[in-house]
Amino acid sequence: MAANQPIYYKQNRLKQLRAFCHAAQAGSISEAADRVFLSQPTVSLQIQALEREFGTLLFERRGPKIKLTPEGEMLYQLAQPLVEGMDKLQETFATNCGKLERGELNVAAGESTILYVLPEPLQRFAEQYPGIRLKLHNVTGRDGLAMLRADEADFAVGSMLEVPDDITYRPIVTYHPTLITPLDHPLTGKTHITLADITPYGLILPPRHLSTWRIVDLVFRQHNLSYKVTLEAGGWEVIKKYVELGLGISIVTDVCLTGHERLGRIPLGQYFPNRSYGIVLRRGRFLSPQAKRFLEVLGQLFADRYEADQAQVAADEVAYGEGTL
């Protein structure tokens, strides 16, 4: 009986799966139609053909919006790498032949990552692959995850404290908590400070919905100490500027410190955790040749720095313990 069943759908399999995957990413038939340059009825028919073939519903319809059913989610995880692989077959072939002369790379990252982590890797990648179009999306962590889930970014680079089940996070570099003060501040130049020493002075912190504020609050509460915030400001560059002006002190990650600031610096690793920055990917995501090469550049660059960074951290800890900082 199976031999007598029509097989016409197999000729359109790639088109059907491409329409299905775009509909899953967009949560909308009409938006999927725009993405694949087809009419809305055509996309609907292609999805219906898949549903008939597999004998199940792939989407829950809720007005104009659609959501994957458990069976639809299973098919999406299977189909998406196949669709992406076929769509990027030419680029992958060229890469395997030793050529990577064109294409596009979309990277999602927050402001701190863009300013302090990515400049050198992006510059190195652009020099090696000048024909690749680079798109750097300055987004919050939440928006970056949304872009990954919609396949609007190849990957994200940033810092993650909590990793969702559908996301993978691979740390590549670690930075350290540091108290920054104006040069004429009473704490500047001290060989040793405690958390209690900080409490009399006003802090300048990022907005309270961000992780830095939450970590500061948690650490002070764990030590049964109070603290006061005199200024709430977004962005490390802004915070550094206002600390220099004497409006308060701040607890930052030393990713933002270049050594050219007119600031006092005191390590706080005995109280606050180190902060990692790394590569954020959607599980099951098919990486383009451009993405793979950029991740190689990232890995090489930060691997070269890792041993030097660890040696410097050890030296700083010794110097701090001996009162030379």
Sequence and secondary structure as in RCSB ss.txt:
>XXXX:A:sequence
MAANQPIYYKQNRLKQLRAFCHAAQAGSISEAADRVFLSQPTVSLQIQALEREFGTLLFERRGPKIKLTPEGEML
YQLAQPLVEGMDKLQETFATNCGKLERGELNVAAGESTILYVLPEPLQRFAEQYPGIRLKLHNVTGRDGLAMLRA
DEADFAVGSMLEVPDDITYRPIVTYHPTLITPLDHPLTGKTHITLADITPYGLILPPRHLSTWRIVDLVFRQHNL
SYKVTLEAGGWEVIKKYVELGLGISIVTDVCLTGHERLGRIPLGQYFPNRSYGIVLRRGRFLSPQAKRFLEVLGQ
LFADRYEADQAQVAADEVAYGEGTL
>XXXX:A:secstr
 GGGS  HHHHTHHHHHHHHHHHHHHT HHHHHHHHT  HHHHHHHHHHHHHHHTS  EEEETTEEEE HHHHHH
HHHHHHHHHHHHTHHHHHHHHTT     EEEEEE HHIIIIISHHHHHHHHHH TTSEEEEEE  HHHHHHHHHT
T SSEEEE  SS  TTEEEEEEEEE EEEEE TTSTTTT S   HHHHTTSEEEES TTSHHHHHHHHHHHHTT 
  EEEEE SSHHHHHHHHHTTS BEEEEGGG  S SS EEEE TTTS  EEEEEEEETT    HHHHHHHHHHHH
HHHHHHHHHHHHHHHHHHHHHHT  
